[in-house]
Amino acid sequence: MDTDFDLSSYLISQQLLIEEELDRALVPRYPEKIFESMRYSIFSGGKRLRSTLCLAGCAISGGAQEVAIPTACAVEMLHTATLIHDDLPAMDNDDYRRGKPSNHKVFGEGVAVLTGDALLSYALDFIMVNTKGVPEDRLLRVMQVLIQRVGVAGLVGGQLVDIESEGRSDVDLPTLEYIHTRKTGSLIDAALVTGSILAGADDGTIGCLSQYAQRIGLAFQIVDDLLDVTGTAEILGKTPHKDAVAGKATFPGLLGVEESVLRVHELISEAKRTIAIFGERAVPLLSIAEYIASRTS
Ligand code: GRG
């Protein structure tokens, strides 16, 4: 592995690039309230991990960054839409997100629901209008991946089983994995897969990246559960210990803290092995995998 690679500079540069593009993408217009609300949540912080993964998926597949920028922005819009809906009282009911009042605490529940809907539809339109120099069949495939990962087979399905599982003591490991491979894994997977499709990668490459994504996605969620046990509101930017209070099944709850940490390391090693065949080009994704295991927020 290239030991000169500086992950933190890389993440900051990708974050700045995405934020500039998002700023251009969400120019306020009538009805201003919805743009104000979309911008509030989009620009309230966030690590920009999924958009970075989309650009990295394109790069490792040999594509030029430009072709993936609109999709990377769209993935960030989709992610923000799910956070806004997730924070609603009818869902996970959180007053804080990224250290700031949740969207519905500022704009009210009606506007928050519409803001999620607006970001969802705008994201897909944004890809269609702004992606240049990519054959239509690739673009269609990108749309299909995103629509599937957001819908019943992905985020919606995961969220539904999550809601139904709340307060139940009989939630087992396969159910917990079902929830999180969809709630958290789906969009991480979509980010890498769409980046790779846009680069014109073959099915073998796309499959490898999807395997990597599924492993880091699950590891990301186990770390999230661990942080909920050990983190503070200041560091996390959201309410800690929520899972225990809400009676939610978690990986540390089912496996114990030690076993959960071991599982994270196993998943990260597997993820890294999956992409080792890409040689030097894999360096950013190898580094991101390690970061996921050690992140503190
Ligand atoms: C289709 C709008 C829509 C919703 C689908 C509400 C819902 C159904 C799903 C919720 C999915 C959800 C919020 C999962 C949590 C994923 C997760 C671990 C988020 C935190 O990710 P970070 O830490 O966040 O990358 P930042 O703030 O850094 O962007």
Boltz pocket constraint, residues with backbone or C-beta under 6 A from the ligand:
constraints:
  - pocket:
      binder: B
      contacts: [[A, 45], [A, 46], [A, 47], [A, 48], [A, 49], [A, 78], [A, 79], [A, 81], [A, 82], [A, 83], [A, 85], [A, 86], [A, 91], [A, 98], [A, 116], [A, 117], [A, 120], [A, 150], [A, 155], [A, 156], [A, 159], [A, 183], [A, 184], [A, 220], [A, 221], [A, 224], [A, 297]]
      max_distance: 6.0
